[in-house]
Amino acid sequence: MATPRLDNDLAAVGAGLDALDAPSQEQRPSLGKRFVRTVLPPLIAFALLLGVWQALWAAAFWPEYQLPSPASVWAAVAEAVESGRAFDVLWTSVHRAVLGFLTAVLIATPLGLLIAKVRVVRAAIGSLLTGLQSLPSVAWVPAGILWFGATPSTIYFVVLMGSVPSIANGLVSGVDQIPPLLPRVGQALGASRLAAARHILLPAALPGYLAGLKQGWAFSWRSLMAAEIIATSPQLGEGLGQYLHNGSSLNDISMVIAAIFLILLVGIGIELLVFRPLERAVLRARGLSGAL
């Protein structure tokens, strides 16, 4: 017959196991602490960078046409904003990048699942996909121009060739890290291949898949800039890459750096507004709030 002391010990052990299984409920930091931890460090880094830039310009190590002052670059950005040109080039490039990236996701997701789960397909094109990922996307621009001309089709072709391999390889990596027990449980419960992919493989592979999506977006954005810089025509309009190319053609270094600033701004904005919240949600769902 169990003694009261033994019952208490078993209850304590069970409570401890439950505490280990449950995600830790940490108290959310105050608004001030979150500002100091997340907002203040990049602001300080930006201020230091701006100070070094201003000091180098004031020292006149390089002529003005090679290193402009921060004020002249800001004037170029302000002029583009006031004239509406900045919004036009941003819209042209961002909507192209988003459409190309979403199309790449639709192509790369089933392709990644197919490579991850079918050995013959992995043996046939797995290495090819990895090779395509390492191939600089700018190499596709001349071929795209010859095949499609200086048209939007060339832009989207280059974006797809730059992003699809990264997204597919990220999903393959995520699926490879799934414990073998999970697919077996799905089979035991009678899940079809489509249901298993939707309810088991994709959720379990989500961290690797999300990493592939982030890298795929980065590759698609870089591919788009390369295509817009090289492929120019009235039919394509003026995107950020064309805006950068125009500044170079006019020997206007302030315009060139302003274009680089806008390109960087889009990359940071997408990371902070899209991928960072998604990453936090995935980590919280897995009880990994300490990694945020």
Beta strands, then each sheet from edge to edge (+ up, - down):
end
